[in-house]
């Protein structure tokens, strides 16, 4: 077995935390675990949309970090929904 230093093990554990946290957010907030399909094409569409939204959120968090350091996925979801509603009202 390979011997690793304490710093390396702590770093690996910290990286694992962020990956697991992101998967948890994807399941709970983005609805990755709330789909029931009968065909593979529907499953692929759902997974593709979830991955796109997840990558958008991963890009938004660092971009807004200076202004909003505690920005969560739920906050991004609420802001995006509000912006969409405002744009729909201005079109009418």
C-alpha positions as CSV (number, residue, x, y, z in Angstrom):
1,X,0.0,0.0,0.0
2,X,1.2,3.5,-0.8
3,X,2.1,5.7,2.1
4,X,0.6,9.2,1.8
5,X,1.2,12.2,4.0
6,X,-1.5,13.9,6.1
7,X,-1.7,16.8,3.8
8,X,-2.4,14.6,0.8
9,X,-5.1,12.6,2.6
10,X,-6.8,15.8,3.9
11,X,-6.7,17.3,0.4
12,X,-8.3,14.2,-1.1
13,X,-11.0,14.2,1.5
14,X,-11.8,17.8,0.9
15,X,-12.1,17.2,-2.8
16,X,-14.4,14.3,-2.1
17,X,-16.6,16.5,0.1
18,X,-17.2,19.0,-2.7
19,X,-17.9,16.3,-5.3
20,X,-20.5,14.7,-3.0
21,X,-22.0,18.1,-2.1
22,X,-22.5,18.9,-5.8
23,X,-24.1,15.5,-6.4
24,X,-26.4,16.0,-3.4
25,X,-27.4,19.5,-4.8
26,X,-28.1,18.0,-8.2
27,X,-30.3,15.3,-6.7
28,X,-32.2,17.5,-4.3
29,X,-32.6,20.9,-6.1
30,X,-32.1,20.1,-9.7
31,X,-34.3,17.0,-9.6
32,X,-31.8,14.5,-10.9
33,X,-33.4,11.8,-8.8
34,X,-37.1,12.7,-9.6
35,X,-37.7,11.3,-13.0
36,X,-39.5,8.2,-14.2
37,X,-39.1,7.3,-17.8
38,X,-40.1,4.4,-20.0
39,X,-37.6,5.0,-22.8
40,X,-33.9,5.6,-23.0
41,X,-34.2,8.7,-25.1
42,X,-36.2,10.4,-22.3
43,X,-33.6,9.4,-19.7
44,X,-30.8,10.8,-22.0
45,X,-32.7,14.1,-22.4
46,X,-33.3,14.5,-18.6
47,X,-29.6,13.7,-17.9
48,X,-28.4,16.1,-20.6
49,X,-30.5,19.0,-19.2
50,X,-29.5,18.2,-15.6
51,X,-25.8,18.3,-16.6
52,X,-26.2,21.5,-18.5
53,X,-27.9,23.2,-15.6
54,X,-25.4,21.8,-13.2
55,X,-22.5,23.2,-15.3
56,X,-24.2,26.6,-15.5
57,X,-24.4,26.7,-11.7
58,X,-20.8,25.6,-11.3
59,X,-19.8,28.6,-13.5
60,X,-22.1,31.1,-11.7
61,X,-20.8,30.3,-8.2
62,X,-17.2,31.5,-8.7
63,X,-18.3,34.4,-10.9
64,X,-20.5,35.9,-8.2
65,X,-18.3,34.9,-5.3
66,X,-17.0,38.4,-4.5
67,X,-20.5,39.9,-4.2
68,X,-22.3,36.9,-2.8
69,X,-19.9,34.5,-1.1
70,X,-22.7,32.2,0.3
71,X,-24.5,31.9,-3.0
72,X,-26.4,28.5,-3.1
73,X,-28.0,26.6,-5.9
74,X,-31.4,27.5,-4.5
75,X,-30.5,31.2,-4.8
76,X,-29.4,30.8,-8.4
77,X,-32.6,29.0,-9.2
78,X,-34.7,31.8,-7.6
79,X,-32.8,34.6,-9.4
80,X,-33.1,32.8,-12.7
81,X,-36.8,32.2,-12.3
82,X,-37.4,35.9,-11.3
83,X,-35.4,37.1,-14.4
84,X,-37.4,34.8,-16.7
85,X,-40.7,36.0,-15.2
86,X,-39.7,39.6,-15.6
87,X,-38.7,39.1,-19.2
88,X,-42.0,37.3,-20.0
89,X,-43.9,40.3,-18.5
90,X,-42.0,42.8,-20.6
91,X,-42.8,40.9,-23.8
92,X,-46.5,41.1,-23.1
